């Protein structure tokens, strides 16, 4: 848990964090990983909405092409709808590519390094051995 301690010296008064035994400061790598996950979560609905917009525009173009209207300006409407559909398609594929990149980057950043897993396994083994020796000592004292 993060708590703050006021350190006063004749020259300067400063507020600095004191970390308890159980909590360690967050590494820059972990912080960056959380930022990537937040960006991924924010981009997901945006990419979905862009895909839906592109689909709707493509259907509009298809319907306008299949059922031509002889009214004045109908061709301009068809050309504009086609351009909008193309813009949405390009936008969607850029967003999808960035989304995939964020997915891979987030997975790589959140994966635990091999040496960290070994350290955790060793720590768990030491804890288990300490619990066994404590229970054995406790049973001998009875």
DAKA-V999142 format. One record per run of one state. SS is the DSSP state (alpha for helix, beta for strand, coil for the rest). FROM is the first residue (numbers start at 1). LEN is the number of residues. If there is no record, write none. Layout:
BEGIN
ss->SS from->FROM len->LEN
ss->SS from->FROM len->LEN
END
This chain:
BEGIN
ss->coil from->1 len->1
ss->beta from->2 len->7
ss->coil from->9 len->4
ss->beta from->13 len->7
ss->coil from->20 len->8
ss->alpha from->28 len->39
ss->coil from->67 len->7
ss->alpha from->74 len->37
ss->coil from->111 len->3
ss->alpha from->114 len->28
ss->coil from->142 len->1
END
